[in-house]
């Protein structure tokens, strides 16, 4: 009986330890924003504005003591700058069928409460791949599920 309790306690502690680590940003996007005081936001030229996306960026910037610096340009230029770490996120209307889907992460549409279909173009953010803490922070602020 004691062996079973010891095993159960060990299993529980192991499971809790795995949950304790927050999502990480290998390229340290969240830390860079906090330290610099600037969220570098790319906006695809001609993309219709989205109040939920704007509110999400403003909320995250405020929480990190930062201001938003916007750069408007064409899709290719902005997504390349994002991939190179020159931007923190890009707002536009994207589909998961985009050739860029293997090079950047397209988040869930803010406020939709569902994922967009694979070929459905939706208003959302693009993030650098692997910046999971940063992605989660923005998606929570935007009400994405």
C-alpha positions, 0 to 999 in steps of 0.5 A, a space after each residue: 500500500 505504501 508503495 502505491 501511495 509513493 508512486 501516486 505522489 511521485 506521478 502527481 508531482 511529476 505531472 505538476 512540475 510539467 505544468 509549472 513551466 510557462 510557454 517559452 519564447 526561444 527568440 525572447 519576443 516577450 522579454 524584448 518587448 518588455 525591455 525595449 518598451 515597443 511592440 513592433 507591429 506590421 500591418 498588411 497594406 489595405 487590410 481592413 481594421 479589426 477592433 478586437 485585434 487592435 484591442 488585443 495589441 493595446 492590452 498586451 502592450 499596456 501589460 508589458 509597459 510598451 507602446 505599439 509601433 506600426 509599420 504598414 507594407 505589403 505581405 511579403 515584406 512584412 512576413 519576411 521581416 517577421 521571420 527575421 525578427 525585425 517585427 514582433 507580429 503582423 496583422 492581416 487577413 491570412 489563410 492556413 493554405 498560404 505558402 507562408 504557413 510553414 514559415 510563420 505561425 498564423 494565430 486564431 482569429 481574434 474573437 471568433 471563438 473557433 479556428 478558421 478553416 484551412 482555406 478560409 481567409 481570416 483577420 488574424 496575427 502572424 507570429 514567429 514560429 516557436 514564440 509560444 509565450 508571445 502567441 498565447 499572450 496575444 491570443 488570450 488578449 484577443 479572445 481567440 480560442 
